[in-house]
C-alpha cells in the first residue's frame, strides 16, 4: 500500500514541472525576437594582392588561347575587379600571328572576360602568315576576351606596314582579322595595301 501513496505524492510535483515548462515556452514565444543585424555591404577595399601576376586560358586541346600578365595585381572585394600594373595581354590564334596588348595600367573583371588597358596603351600584331606588322596606339583599349575583339572609343593611331592612319575609334576582330576605324579617319595607305595587299 506504500507505492500508491508515493505516486500520489509525486503528482503535484509533475504538474508543477509541466506548468513551469509551459509557462517558459509561452514566455519565449511572446518575447520579441532579437533583431537580425543587416548584412554589411562589401566595401571597395583590397582583399588580396599578387606580384608578377599571370593567368592563362587553354582550349580543349591544351593549347593556350590567351595569357594575361602584370607586374602587380590588386583585387577588390565589392566588384571582384582587379587593378593591374604594366599589364600585357597575349592572344593566340592557330596559324595567325600573335597579338599583344600592353599599357602602363589596366583593370580586369572577375571572370577575366574584359581587360581594359589605360595610359600609353598599345596593340601589336606580329608580322607573319602573309601580313605585315600592325601597331595601334591609344590611351585606352578594351579587350573582350570571349569575343576576341579589341576596341577603343579614344583617338587611335594605326600603323600597318608602311601605311599610317588615325581615327576617333577602332574595332579589331582577332578571329577574322577585320579592322574598323571610326570618326575622322585620316592617313596614308601604301600602294602595296591598295594594289593586291591584304586589308586585314
C-alpha positions in Angstrom: 0.0 0.0 0.0 3.0 2.3 0.2 3.5 2.6 -3.6 0.2 4.3 -4.5 0.7 6.8 -1.7 4.2 7.6 -3.1 2.8 8.0 -6.7 0.1 10.3 -5.3 2.6 12.5 -3.6 4.7 12.9 -6.9 1.7 14.0 -9.0 1.8 17.7 -7.7 5.5 17.9 -8.4 5.0 16.6 -12.0 2.1 19.0 -12.5 4.2 21.9 -11.3 7.1 21.0 -13.5 4.8 20.8 -16.6 3.2 24.1 -15.7 6.7 25.7 -15.4 7.7 24.3 -18.7 4.6 25.6 -20.5 5.0 29.0 -18.8 8.6 29.2 -20.0 7.6 28.2 -23.6 4.8 30.8 -23.6 7.2 33.5 -22.3 9.8 32.7 -25.0 7.2 32.6 -27.7 5.8 36.1 -26.8 9.1 37.8 -26.3 10.2 39.9 -29.4 12.9 38.2 -31.3 16.4 39.7 -31.3 16.9 42.0 -34.3 19.0 40.4 -37.1 22.0 42.5 -37.9 21.8 43.7 -41.5 24.4 42.3 -43.9 27.2 44.7 -44.2 27.7 45.8 -47.8 31.1 44.9 -49.3 33.5 47.9 -49.5 35.8 48.8 -52.3 38.8 47.7 -50.4 41.6 45.5 -51.5 41.3 41.9 -50.1 44.4 40.4 -51.8 47.4 41.2 -53.8 49.8 39.4 -56.3 53.2 40.2 -57.7 54.2 39.0 -61.1 50.6 38.0 -61.8 49.8 35.6 -64.6 46.7 33.7 -65.8 46.2 31.7 -68.9 43.2 30.2 -70.7 43.6 26.9 -72.6 41.3 25.3 -75.2 40.1 21.7 -75.1 43.4 20.5 -76.7 45.5 22.2 -74.0 46.7 25.0 -76.4 47.0 28.5 -74.9 44.3 30.9 -76.2 45.4 33.9 -74.2 47.8 34.8 -71.3 47.4 37.9 -69.1 50.4 39.0 -67.1 51.1 42.1 -64.9 53.8 43.3 -62.7 51.3 43.6 -59.8 47.6 43.0 -59.2 45.3 44.3 -56.5 41.8 42.6 -56.1 38.8 44.4 -54.7 36.0 42.6 -52.8 33.0 44.6 -53.8 33.0 44.3 -57.6 35.6 41.4 -58.0 37.6 43.7 -60.3 41.4 44.0 -60.1 43.8 46.8 -60.8 46.9 45.9 -62.9 50.3 47.5 -63.2 52.1 47.1 -66.5 49.6 44.6 -67.9 50.3 42.5 -71.0 47.5 40.5 -72.8 48.7 38.0 -75.4 46.2 36.4 -77.7 46.9 33.3 -79.8 45.0 32.1 -82.9 46.1 29.0 -84.8 48.1 29.8 -88.0 47.9 33.5 -87.3 50.5 36.0 -85.8 50.4 36.6 -82.0 48.6 39.8 -80.9 49.8 41.5 -77.7 48.2 44.4 -75.8 50.2 46.4 -73.3 49.8 49.6 -71.2 51.0 51.3 -68.0 48.0 50.3 -66.0 44.8 48.3 -66.5 41.8 46.5 -65.0 40.3 43.1 -65.3 36.9 41.9 -64.2 36.3 38.8 -62.0 36.0 36.2 -64.7 38.7 37.7 -66.9 36.3 38.3 -69.8 37.1 42.1 -70.0 40.5 43.6 -69.8 40.9 47.4 -70.0 44.3 48.9 -70.9 45.0 52.5 -70.0 47.8 55.1 -70.5 50.2 54.5 -73.4 48.1 51.5 -74.5 49.4 49.6 -77.5 48.2 46.7 -79.6 50.9 44.9 -81.5 50.2 42.2 -84.1 53.4 40.5 -85.1 54.3 40.1 -88.8 53.7 36.7 -90.3 51.4 34.4 -92.4 51.4 37.0 -95.3 50.6 40.0 -93.1 52.9 42.9 -92.1 53.3 44.0 -88.5 50.4 46.1 -87.3 50.5 48.5 -84.3 47.7 50.6 -82.8 48.4 53.2 -80.1 45.7 54.9 -77.9 45.1 56.0 -74.3 42.6 53.1 -73.8 41.8 49.7 -75.3 39.2 47.3 -74.2 39.8 43.6 -74.9 36.6 41.5 -75.0 38.3 38.2 -74.3 35.4 35.8 -75.1 34.7 37.5 -78.4 38.4 38.0 -79.2 37.7 41.7 -80.0 39.7 44.8 -79.2 38.1 48.2 -79.3 38.6 51.8 -78.2 36.5 55.0 -78.1 39.6 57.1 -77.9 41.7 58.6 -80.7 43.9 55.9 -82.2 47.0 55.8 -84.4 47.2 52.7 -86.6 50.4 51.6 -88.4 50.2 48.6 -90.8 53.5 48.1 -92.5 54.2 51.4 -94.3 50.6 52.6 -94.0 49.7 55.0 -91.2 46.2 56.2 -90.3 44.5 58.0 -87.4 40.8 57.8 -86.3 38.5 58.6 -83.4 37.8 55.0 -82.6 38.6 51.4 -83.5 37.3 47.9 -83.5 39.5 44.9 -84.3 38.3 41.3 -84.6 41.2 39.0 -83.9 39.4 36.0 -85.4 38.5 37.5 -88.8 41.5 40.0 -88.7 39.0 42.7 -89.7 39.9 46.3 -88.7 37.3 49.0 -88.5 38.1 52.7 -87.9 35.5 55.3 -86.8 35.1 59.0 -86.9 37.5 61.3 -88.6 39.8 58.8 -90.4 42.9 60.2 -92.0 46.2 58.8 -93.2 48.4 57.5 -95.9 47.9 54.0 -97.3 50.8 52.4 -99.0 50.4 51.2 -102.6 51.1 47.6 -101.6 47.9 47.8 -99.5 45.9 49.2 -102.4 47.2 47.0 -105.2 46.5 43.5 -104.1 47.5 43.9 -100.4 45.5 42.3 -97.6 43.1 44.6 -95.9 43.1 42.7 -92.7 
